[in-house]
Amino acid sequence: MIAGFRRRLRPLFVLWLTAMWVMLMGEFSWANFIAGFLVAMAVVLFLPMPAMPVVNISIRWGALLALIIEWLWDLCKASVKVAWLALRPADPPKTAILQVPMRVQNDLILALATVLYNLQPGGTVSDIDIANRMWTIHVLDADTPEDIDREIGNVSRLEAKLIHVFERR
């Protein structure tokens, strides 16, 4: 049992949680610091996180930086597009529910892809079939088959970038 506690105890994580607690309280005091430390220790020791699935993951840092910059640019474009769809003097666009296959192998990268896709306006992952590596997505602007093809292409590009950044085949 002691070995399990030793394995769970991560000093930097405890320090980070303690700092988050103090910031959450809004002021530094020894009482807040001690309470934060006790809460952090309780979280680390009694609520263990599962091991991260990091097999076959290595990061290409330049490609990761490019992915972040491109994702932020896409976020701005998608925000403007959705704002225009909401404010334009026309009927609301047709929506669609699509199933899109995913090629990423690692569950952590699949979760990251889901987060990145869901954070951008205009589309949402509504279901993940992990066994078949399939997303079910809701698309806001699906008036034409070209709009649907464009959104499937966006998912494919995001997936290809994540594979390039994180996975080794």
N, C-alpha and C positions, 0 to 999 in steps of 0.2 A: 504494500500500500504506500509506503514512503517513497519507493521508486516511482510510482505513478505521480505523486505530488511533485517530485523533483523534475520529472519530464514535463509537467504542465507549467511549472514556474518559469516565466519569461520576464526577467527584470525590466527590460525596455518596454514591454507591453504594460507591465504594472505601472511604470513611471508615466507612460502615455495616458493610461486610464486615470491615474491620479491627477494629472494636469487637466484632463477633460473635466473631471469632477470640480476642481477648483474654478475653472472657467465657467462651468455651469452655475456655480453658486454666485459668481459675479464679483467676488473679492477674495484676496488671499488673506487667510488667517490660519493659525496653527490648527484650530479645530476643523476647518474645512480641509486642510491638508491631511490630517490624521484620518478624518472620516473618508476622504477620497482614497487614501491608501488602504484602509480596511475594506471598502467596497471593491477596490481593484483586486485585492487579494482574494476576496470571496468569489468574485467573478472568475478569476484565473483558476482557482483551486476547485471550486464546486460546480462550475459550468464549463467544462472543457469543450473546446472546439474540435471537430473532427480534423484529421490530417488533410492537408490540401493535396489535391491530385496534380502534382507537378511533374509527373513522369513525362519525359520527352519535351519539356518546355525549356527553351532558352531564348532570351530576348535579343533581338536586333535593335539596339538603342536608336540608331538613326532612323530606321523604319518606324519605330514607335513614336518618335518625335514627329515624323511626317504624318503618321496616322492621326495623332492628336490635333495637329494644325488643320489637316483636311477635315476632320470630324467637326471641329469648331466652325470652320467655314460652312460646311454642310448644315450645321445647326442654325447659323444665321440665315442661310437661304431658305431652309424649311420654315423657320419662324415667319419670315416675310411672306412666303407662299401661303401658309395657313392663315395669317392675318388678312391677306388679300381675299382668300376664299370666304372668310367670315364677314368681311366688310363690303365686298363687291355688290353691286345692285343686280344680282341674278339669283336664280334658284340655287339651293345648296347642291354641291356636287354629289354624284352617286358614289356610294362606298362599296367595298368588296371584302369578302373573307377569302383568303388565299392560303393554299398549303405550299410551302417552299422547302425543298430539301436542303439540308445543311451538310457540308463536307468536313467540318471541324471534327477532330478526333477526341480532343480532351474536353471533359465536362466543364472544367474551369473556363476554358476559352469559349465554350458554348454559352455559359452564363454571362461572360463578359460581352459577347456579341449581343445577347438579349438585352443587357443593360444599355449598351450603346444605341441599339435600335429604338428601345422604348423611350429614351431620353429625348429623341428628336421628334418634333411634332409632325403629324401626318400619317403615322403608322404605329401600330402597337402589336406586340407579340401576345396573343391571347391564349396560346397553348403550345407546349413543347412536348413532342413525342421523342423521348431520349432514346428509346430502343431503336427506332427507325430514323433517328436524326432528322426530324421533320418539325418545322415551325408552322403554326397556324397564325396568320397575321391579319389584322384589320387595317385596311387601307382607306384613307379619307377621300382621296381624289382618284376615282376609277371610272371616269366618264367614258373612256375609249379603251380599246385593247392596247393601244400604244402606252396609255397611262399605266396599265397593269404590267406590261412588259418592262416599262421603265422602273417600276417599283421592285419587280423581281430582279432586275439588273442591279439596282441599288443594294439589295440584300446580298447578291452574289459578289459585288465589289467589296462590301464590308467584310464578308467572309474570307475572300481571297487576301485582303490586307491583313486580317488577323492571323491567318495561316502563315503568311510571309513573316510577320513579326514574331510569332510565338512558337510555331510548330516546326519540327524537323521531320521530314518524311523519308 
